[in-house]
């Protein structure tokens, strides 16, 4: 026979904390809606405002940015849509990814489930910008979430602590 041991917690506050942790782990929808979405979509909006340049911890700018527009298209866009940034003409795609407290703008995709979340935009041309085409460079506006950052946020949320975004 192997070695066995028993561990009993007889402290009411510990037991109550375990109930909260267990409930939180079984259903992550409140995390997706209340913690993940505001932080993630703020990052997406930041990418639009900074034309693909990301911010690291502490607000420092990260390397890289979206590929510039071709000279011919940049000149055309300046005449027809003055002041609009890369990936912005009408603002439809950017607005679809604007978190408004409980949902995204028109065309935004946010499907929280107990153990996963799906995010995106139903704006038809979004996929061409996200992945690029043979004639257009990739300009990723939906970044892969930083696993370390969101794991820290999830851990704090599961434990019922204040979440630092």
C-alpha positions as CSV (number, residue, x, y, z in Angstrom):
1,X,0.0,0.0,0.0
2,X,1.2,3.5,-0.8
3,X,1.5,6.4,1.5
4,X,-1.7,8.3,2.2
5,X,-2.5,11.3,4.3
6,X,-5.5,13.4,5.1
7,X,-5.7,17.2,5.2
8,X,-8.6,18.8,6.9
9,X,-9.4,22.5,7.0
10,X,-11.5,23.4,10.0
11,X,-11.3,27.2,9.6
12,X,-14.6,28.8,8.4
13,X,-12.8,31.7,6.6
14,X,-10.6,29.3,4.6
15,X,-13.5,27.1,3.8
16,X,-15.5,30.2,2.6
17,X,-12.6,31.2,0.5
18,X,-12.4,27.8,-1.1
19,X,-16.1,28.0,-2.0
20,X,-15.4,31.4,-3.8
21,X,-12.4,30.0,-5.6
22,X,-14.3,26.9,-6.7
23,X,-17.2,28.9,-8.0
24,X,-14.9,31.3,-9.9
25,X,-13.0,28.5,-11.6
26,X,-16.2,26.8,-12.7
27,X,-17.5,29.8,-14.6
28,X,-15.1,32.4,-16.1
29,X,-17.8,34.5,-17.9
30,X,-17.6,37.2,-15.2
31,X,-13.8,37.3,-15.6
32,X,-14.1,37.6,-19.4
33,X,-16.7,40.4,-19.1
34,X,-15.4,42.3,-16.2
35,X,-11.6,42.0,-16.4
36,X,-10.4,40.6,-19.7
37,X,-12.6,42.6,-22.1
38,X,-11.9,46.1,-20.7
39,X,-8.2,45.4,-20.6
40,X,-7.9,43.7,-24.0
41,X,-10.1,46.1,-25.9
42,X,-8.3,49.0,-24.4
43,X,-5.1,47.5,-25.8
44,X,-6.8,47.1,-29.2
45,X,-7.8,50.8,-29.2
46,X,-4.3,51.8,-28.2
47,X,-3.0,49.9,-31.2
48,X,-5.3,51.8,-33.5
49,X,-4.3,55.2,-31.9
50,X,-0.6,54.3,-32.1
51,X,-0.8,52.7,-35.6
52,X,0.3,49.3,-34.4
53,X,2.9,50.4,-31.8
54,X,2.3,48.6,-28.6
55,X,2.9,49.7,-25.0
56,X,4.8,47.5,-22.6
57,X,4.6,47.4,-18.9
58,X,4.8,50.9,-17.3
59,X,3.5,52.5,-20.5
60,X,6.8,52.3,-22.5
61,X,6.4,51.9,-26.2
62,X,7.3,48.6,-27.6
63,X,9.2,47.9,-30.9
64,X,7.5,48.0,-34.3
65,X,4.4,49.4,-35.8
66,X,2.1,48.7,-38.7
67,X,3.6,48.9,-42.2
68,X,3.2,52.3,-43.7
69,X,0.7,53.0,-46.4
70,X,2.0,52.9,-50.0
71,X,2.9,56.4,-51.2
72,X,0.1,56.4,-53.8
73,X,-2.6,55.3,-51.3
74,X,-1.3,57.6,-48.6
75,X,-1.7,60.6,-50.9
76,X,-5.2,59.5,-52.0
77,X,-6.2,58.9,-48.4
78,X,-4.9,62.3,-47.3
79,X,-7.1,64.0,-49.9
80,X,-10.2,61.9,-49.3
81,X,-10.0,61.1,-45.6
82,X,-7.7,63.8,-44.1
83,X,-6.4,63.1,-40.6
84,X,-7.4,59.4,-40.6
85,X,-4.8,57.0,-39.3
86,X,-3.7,53.6,-40.8
87,X,-6.6,51.1,-40.7
88,X,-9.1,54.0,-40.3
89,X,-11.2,55.5,-43.0
90,X,-14.8,55.4,-41.7
91,X,-14.0,54.2,-38.2
92,X,-16.3,51.2,-38.6
93,X,-13.8,48.5,-37.8
94,X,-12.2,50.4,-34.9
95,X,-15.6,51.2,-33.4
96,X,-16.7,47.5,-33.6
97,X,-13.8,46.8,-31.2
98,X,-14.6,49.5,-28.7
99,X,-15.6,48.0,-25.4
100,X,-18.6,50.0,-24.0
101,X,-18.8,48.6,-20.5
102,X,-20.8,45.5,-21.3
103,X,-20.5,44.9,-25.0
104,X,-18.6,45.9,-28.2
105,X,-19.7,48.4,-30.8
106,X,-21.7,47.4,-33.9
107,X,-20.1,44.4,-35.6
108,X,-17.9,43.5,-32.7
109,X,-17.6,39.8,-31.7
110,X,-17.4,39.0,-28.0
111,X,-18.6,35.5,-27.0
112,X,-17.7,34.6,-23.4
113,X,-18.1,31.0,-22.3
114,X,-17.4,29.3,-19.0
115,X,-13.9,28.3,-20.1
116,X,-13.0,30.3,-23.1
117,X,-13.7,33.6,-25.0
118,X,-13.9,34.5,-28.7
119,X,-13.2,38.0,-29.8
120,X,-13.1,39.7,-33.1
121,X,-15.0,41.8,-35.6
122,X,-17.6,40.9,-38.2
123,X,-16.5,43.8,-40.4
124,X,-15.8,42.0,-43.6
125,X,-12.4,43.6,-44.5
126,X,-11.0,43.0,-41.0
127,X,-9.5,39.6,-41.9
128,X,-7.5,41.1,-44.7
129,X,-5.9,43.7,-42.4
130,X,-5.3,41.1,-39.6
131,X,-3.7,38.5,-41.8
132,X,-2.6,40.5,-44.9
133,X,-2.9,39.6,-48.5
134,X,-0.5,39.1,-51.4
135,X,-0.9,42.9,-52.2
136,X,-1.4,44.2,-48.7
137,X,0.8,43.9,-45.6
138,X,-0.4,42.3,-42.4
139,X,-1.4,44.9,-39.8
140,X,-2.4,42.9,-36.7
141,X,-5.0,44.9,-34.8
142,X,-6.2,41.9,-32.6
143,X,-3.1,40.9,-30.8
144,X,-2.6,37.5,-29.2
145,X,-3.2,38.1,-25.5
146,X,-0.1,38.1,-23.3
147,X,-0.5,34.8,-21.4
148,X,1.6,36.1,-18.4
149,X,-0.4,39.3,-18.0
150,X,-3.8,37.6,-18.2
151,X,-2.7,34.7,-16.0
152,X,-1.8,37.2,-13.3
153,X,-5.2,38.9,-13.7
154,X,-7.1,35.6,-13.7
155,X,-5.2,34.4,-10.6
156,X,-6.1,37.6,-8.7
157,X,-9.7,37.4,-9.9
158,X,-10.0,33.7,-8.9
159,X,-8.7,34.5,-5.4
160,X,-11.1,37.5,-5.1
161,X,-8.2,40.0,-5.0
162,X,-8.1,43.4,-6.7
163,X,-7.0,42.9,-10.3
164,X,-4.2,45.1,-11.5
165,X,-4.7,45.6,-15.3
